[in-house]
Amino acid sequence: MSAIQACAEAARTAARQLALFPNSVRSEALRRIAQAVREASGTLLAANREDVRLSEEKGRPAAFLDRLRLTPERIEQMAAGMEKVASLPDPLGETIAEWTRPNGLRIRQVRVPIGVIGFIYESRATVTCDAAALCLKSGNAVILRGGSESLGSNLVLADIFERELPAAGLPAASVQLLRSGSRDEVLELCACGGLVDVIIPRGGKGLVSTVVEHAKMPVLKHMDGICHTYVDETADFAKAIDIADDAKTQRPGVCNAMETLLVHRNIAADFLPRMAARLAARGVEIRACAESLPLMPGSLPATEEDWRTEYEDLILSVKTVGSLQEAIDHINRYGSHHSDAIITENAEHADAFQRGVDSACVYHNCSTRFSDGEEYGFGAEIGIGTDKLHARGPMGLRELTSYQYRVTGSGQVKDPARLA
Amino acid sequence: MSAIQACAEAARTAARQLALFPNSVRSEALRRIAQAVREASGTLLAANREDVRLSEEKGRPAAFLDRLRLTPERIEQMAAGMEKVASLPDPLGETIAEWTRPNGLRIRQVRVPIGVIGFIYESRATVTCDAAALCLKSGNAVILRGGSESLGSNLVLADIFERELPAAGLPAASVQLLRSGSRDEVLELCACGGLVDVIIPRGGKGLVSTVVEHAKMPVLKHMDGICHTYVDETADFAKAIDIADDAKTQRPGVCNAMETLLVHRNIAADFLPRMAARLAARGVEIRACAESLPLMPGSLPATEEDWRTEYEDLILSVKTVGSLQEAIDHINRYGSHHSDAIITENAEHADAFQRGVDSACVYHNCSTRFSDGEEYGFGAEIGIGTDKLHARGPMGLRELTSYQYRVTGSGQVKDPARLA
């Protein structure tokens, strides 16, 4: 048995125990861990400085180093975030539905933990704490595999989990960190079918593809974030310009940022020059279709490939369409089923767009940047899903649960006549 | 592009259209198909006679031939079953949850179809109609791959779908049947990631394993049905004997039949001889643990392997346990997380058992044979799931749906300060 299989076996056992603890114990453990993280601030900062130094030596880009770096403020945020998750309502034990059958059987559908979650994520120690908090609060054991560049910081956190969980009365294997930092860990974790109930991969497309290719268990994921904003012919221009600006430039590197702007032909000549001026002021490079090109000074011609591209940068593709239906068809064809918006003052158009676009989150008159567990009021999120099974869109505590049918009878059998 | 990829592409297009039709159109199409099946009774019976003849030549067992065989009564049941599904409430469009955020965003979580379903199943033409009805009613396009022995009967049904769907105004590719009957079809369907949203495999363990191994999309399935009945020390013996009899002998070949009986040590000497007498009268072979063996005349000694075996036959393994916890641990270790029951007059024991057993359906004082969509009141079922993601236990119309977030704003952006 490999070290990772042994880890998965231990998680499986821990998960069965963890499922039976009340919310008070799970939440108290989280509060203990939060306090211990605060107290370990010095050790954590020192380990993180070494992580950052090694990544600098490797020539990692500034944005990467920024996500990797811990500060006293970020450590306080990590601890406070765990305390916030601890204070959220218990996601477990809820009776989702309950009914009685004509034969007297009472059927209850009750919310229970999923079991063992494998979480593979980027080099950010703050995510280690978020994930541990969400999984523990939802009664799941978790196997954490953070990016190898954050291993030093993560090991400090793993030591805290290992010490504080038993101190709070919970199995130490409720939260485990894979410690080798090697790529093989990901593949070995993917092979643990029957022990790990679900894998949630977060990070680059390459990583997510590898996990989908090899996982012997269900995967919750999103691959791309090719998000659209469609400016309808009835759009309020001021709203449209502000929303498109926010969706593109407020944080261009994230999955819910806009990559393509679609504009109804009837307003293109009025709207696009104004939009272009705002985008130019933000330093956005525009790749425009043949019709938009002359209306947007300084723009470059778009190719077919642009419609399929997630720039994750201050670059935007722009296309005019002849109808609402053409916008919907473009999004369903080229998009990634993540987050798309319509800007319109016509409620029927908004409705048709929301029904027609096959994406996890479909917005009317607001920015696609709202696709986020925090913004939905979930308190925190483990990720965003763009598949259709189990959970779609932002995933919080409830999306980390399953259900079980508990049926109560008084001697019922399937075929009473046979027994008479 | 392979023929099956082309089929999946067509299903994808059909699914987008199908999702927008109202319940009345989808249900009317089902009623048309049901009537056409009735009218094609003669052709269907002739094709089925040929299917049965070929399977007899191959030496298929009597139970297989019985499932394969159509009769005028069964054809009427197929048609009536589709009409029944047509009359069920629309599973689509329901607002599952709705709330408003402090910034004024109104978030609605709305039930939508999954999209394209791949359904792989046994050689039973009746299942072809059930699956087509459930998928169409839930707004999903479906690619059907029935067992090759029922291909002749299925082709008659596929011709009906192909004719009646466009006649009802729906895309013909909403319901497609794979027609080659070759094994490669299964693997090619599994390769259609991105086009097929989920595969539901039904049948032998070999088939389900193959699908899990190769599928590039989520799979909804159960692999085994190793179901237990635990007779607690406080059990009512008459109830326990009737329930165990029903769970084992009413239809021993199905997945929710009992395979192992666990009995509390304190009642074993009283209970087991009475249970053995009933089981002997039903012709059940008993494989007993060392302690149960002398209490059950005519039983054989059980081996470790027996606790892991799904007999699907009139064979039962029997084990005494020293406590409720030992019963729970045995079930979680050897069971298949499908359906398990406790027989007890003690409500606290029932509660502890239902919380402790990690199975899709956990019963108190009734037979495990109730794990079935019809018995749960779902109207029909596409299968039973034992994994934790998306759907667990019997899967009906609702389990064939996903959801989408539809968010309405009035110009909200993520960072208003940046725009001011």
HADDOCK unambig.tbl for C-alpha pairs under 7 A between the chains (distance, minus, plus):
assign (segid A and resid 114 and name CA) (segid B and resid 388 and name CA) 5.65 0.50 0.50
assign (segid A and resid 197 and name CA) (segid B and resid 388 and name CA) 6.83 0.50 0.50
assign (segid A and resid 213 and name CA) (segid B and resid 216 and name CA) 6.94 0.50 0.50
assign (segid A and resid 216 and name CA) (segid B and resid 213 and name CA) 6.92 0.50 0.50
assign (segid A and resid 218 and name CA) (segid B and resid 218 and name CA) 6.14 0.50 0.50
assign (segid A and resid 239 and name CA) (segid B and resid 411 and name CA) 5.35 0.50 0.50
assign (segid A and resid 242 and name CA) (segid B and resid 419 and name CA) 6.99 0.50 0.50
assign (segid A and resid 243 and name CA) (segid B and resid 411 and name CA) 6.72 0.50 0.50
assign (segid A and resid 243 and name CA) (segid B and resid 413 and name CA) 5.78 0.50 0.50
assign (segid A and resid 246 and name CA) (segid B and resid 413 and name CA) 6.04 0.50 0.50
assign (segid A and resid 246 and name CA) (segid B and resid 414 and name CA) 6.68 0.50 0.50
assign (segid A and resid 246 and name CA) (segid B and resid 415 and name CA) 7.00 0.50 0.50
assign (segid A and resid 354 and name CA) (segid B and resid 406 and name CA) 6.40 0.50 0.50
assign (segid A and resid 359 and name CA) (segid B and resid 404 and name CA) 7.00 0.50 0.50
assign (segid A and resid 360 and name CA) (segid B and resid 404 and name CA) 5.07 0.50 0.50
assign (segid A and resid 360 and name CA) (segid B and resid 405 and name CA) 6.08 0.50 0.50
assign (segid A and resid 361 and name CA) (segid B and resid 404 and name CA) 6.10 0.50 0.50
assign (segid A and resid 361 and name CA) (segid B and resid 405 and name CA) 4.69 0.50 0.50
assign (segid A and resid 361 and name CA) (segid B and resid 406 and name CA) 6.03 0.50 0.50
assign (segid A and resid 362 and name CA) (segid B and resid 405 and name CA) 6.24 0.50 0.50
assign (segid A and resid 362 and name CA) (segid B and resid 406 and name CA) 5.05 0.50 0.50
assign (segid A and resid 362 and name CA) (segid B and resid 407 and name CA) 6.22 0.50 0.50
assign (segid A and resid 363 and name CA) (segid B and resid 406 and name CA) 6.03 0.50 0.50
assign (segid A and resid 363 and name CA) (segid B and resid 407 and name CA) 4.79 0.50 0.50
assign (segid A and resid 363 and name CA) (segid B and resid 408 and name CA) 5.94 0.50 0.50
assign (segid A and resid 364 and name CA) (segid B and resid 407 and name CA) 6.20 0.50 0.50
assign (segid A and resid 364 and name CA) (segid B and resid 408 and name CA) 4.78 0.50 0.50
assign (segid A and resid 364 and name CA) (segid B and resid 409 and name CA) 5.84 0.50 0.50
assign (segid A and resid 365 and name CA) (segid B and resid 408 and name CA) 6.51 0.50 0.50
assign (segid A and resid 365 and name CA) (segid B and resid 409 and name CA) 4.99 0.50 0.50
assign (segid A and resid 365 and name CA) (segid B and resid 410 and name CA) 5.36 0.50 0.50
assign (segid A and resid 365 and name CA) (segid B and resid 411 and name CA) 5.08 0.50 0.50
assign (segid A and resid 366 and name CA) (segid B and resid 409 and name CA) 5.25 0.50 0.50
assign (segid A and resid 366 and name CA) (segid B and resid 410 and name CA) 6.59 0.50 0.50
assign (segid A and resid 366 and name CA) (segid B and resid 411 and name CA) 5.02 0.50 0.50
assign (segid A and resid 366 and name CA) (segid B and resid 412 and name CA) 4.79 0.50 0.50
assign (segid A and resid 366 and name CA) (segid B and resid 413 and name CA) 5.94 0.50 0.50
assign (segid A and resid 367 and name CA) (segid B and resid 412 and name CA) 6.54 0.50 0.50
assign (segid A and resid 367 and name CA) (segid B and resid 413 and name CA) 5.21 0.50 0.50
assign (segid A and resid 367 and name CA) (segid B and resid 414 and name CA) 6.76 0.50 0.50
assign (segid A and resid 369 and name CA) (segid B and resid 414 and name CA) 6.14 0.50 0.50
assign (segid A and resid 370 and name CA) (segid B and resid 414 and name CA) 6.44 0.50 0.50
assign (segid A and resid 388 and name CA) (segid B and resid 114 and name CA) 5.65 0.50 0.50
assign (segid A and resid 388 and name CA) (segid B and resid 197 and name CA) 6.82 0.50 0.50
assign (segid A and resid 388 and name CA) (segid B and resid 402 and name CA) 5.61 0.50 0.50
assign (segid A and resid 389 and name CA) (segid B and resid 390 and name CA) 5.58 0.50 0.50
assign (segid A and resid 389 and name CA) (segid B and resid 402 and name CA) 6.39 0.50 0.50
assign (segid A and resid 390 and name CA) (segid B and resid 389 and name CA) 5.58 0.50 0.50
assign (segid A and resid 390 and name CA) (segid B and resid 390 and name CA) 3.59 0.50 0.50
assign (segid A and resid 392 and name CA) (segid B and resid 403 and name CA) 6.87 0.50 0.50
assign (segid A and resid 392 and name CA) (segid B and resid 404 and name CA) 6.91 0.50 0.50
assign (segid A and resid 402 and name CA) (segid B and resid 388 and name CA) 5.62 0.50 0.50
assign (segid A and resid 402 and name CA) (segid B and resid 389 and name CA) 6.38 0.50 0.50
assign (segid A and resid 403 and name CA) (segid B and resid 392 and name CA) 6.86 0.50 0.50
assign (segid A and resid 404 and name CA) (segid B and resid 359 and name CA) 6.98 0.50 0.50
assign (segid A and resid 404 and name CA) (segid B and resid 360 and name CA) 5.07 0.50 0.50
assign (segid A and resid 404 and name CA) (segid B and resid 361 and name CA) 6.10 0.50 0.50
assign (segid A and resid 404 and name CA) (segid B and resid 392 and name CA) 6.91 0.50 0.50
assign (segid A and resid 405 and name CA) (segid B and resid 360 and name CA) 6.09 0.50 0.50
assign (segid A and resid 405 and name CA) (segid B and resid 361 and name CA) 4.69 0.50 0.50
assign (segid A and resid 405 and name CA) (segid B and resid 362 and name CA) 6.25 0.50 0.50
assign (segid A and resid 406 and name CA) (segid B and resid 354 and name CA) 6.41 0.50 0.50
assign (segid A and resid 406 and name CA) (segid B and resid 361 and name CA) 6.02 0.50 0.50
assign (segid A and resid 406 and name CA) (segid B and resid 362 and name CA) 5.05 0.50 0.50
assign (segid A and resid 406 and name CA) (segid B and resid 363 and name CA) 6.04 0.50 0.50
assign (segid A and resid 407 and name CA) (segid B and resid 362 and name CA) 6.22 0.50 0.50
assign (segid A and resid 407 and name CA) (segid B and resid 363 and name CA) 4.79 0.50 0.50
assign (segid A and resid 407 and name CA) (segid B and resid 364 and name CA) 6.20 0.50 0.50
assign (segid A and resid 408 and name CA) (segid B and resid 363 and name CA) 5.94 0.50 0.50
assign (segid A and resid 408 and name CA) (segid B and resid 364 and name CA) 4.78 0.50 0.50
assign (segid A and resid 408 and name CA) (segid B and resid 365 and name CA) 6.51 0.50 0.50
assign (segid A and resid 409 and name CA) (segid B and resid 364 and name CA) 5.85 0.50 0.50
assign (segid A and resid 409 and name CA) (segid B and resid 365 and name CA) 5.00 0.50 0.50
assign (segid A and resid 409 and name CA) (segid B and resid 366 and name CA) 5.25 0.50 0.50
assign (segid A and resid 410 and name CA) (segid B and resid 365 and name CA) 5.37 0.50 0.50
assign (segid A and resid 410 and name CA) (segid B and resid 366 and name CA) 6.59 0.50 0.50
assign (segid A and resid 411 and name CA) (segid B and resid 239 and name CA) 5.33 0.50 0.50
assign (segid A and resid 411 and name CA) (segid B and resid 243 and name CA) 6.72 0.50 0.50
assign (segid A and resid 411 and name CA) (segid B and resid 365 and name CA) 5.08 0.50 0.50
assign (segid A and resid 411 and name CA) (segid B and resid 366 and name CA) 5.03 0.50 0.50
assign (segid A and resid 412 and name CA) (segid B and resid 366 and name CA) 4.78 0.50 0.50
assign (segid A and resid 412 and name CA) (segid B and resid 367 and name CA) 6.54 0.50 0.50
assign (segid A and resid 413 and name CA) (segid B and resid 243 and name CA) 5.76 0.50 0.50
assign (segid A and resid 413 and name CA) (segid B and resid 246 and name CA) 6.04 0.50 0.50
assign (segid A and resid 413 and name CA) (segid B and resid 366 and name CA) 5.93 0.50 0.50
assign (segid A and resid 413 and name CA) (segid B and resid 367 and name CA) 5.19 0.50 0.50
assign (segid A and resid 414 and name CA) (segid B and resid 246 and name CA) 6.70 0.50 0.50
assign (segid A and resid 414 and name CA) (segid B and resid 367 and name CA) 6.75 0.50 0.50
assign (segid A and resid 414 and name CA) (segid B and resid 369 and name CA) 6.16 0.50 0.50
assign (segid A and resid 414 and name CA) (segid B and resid 370 and name CA) 6.44 0.50 0.50
assign (segid A and resid 419 and name CA) (segid B and resid 242 and name CA) 6.99 0.50 0.50
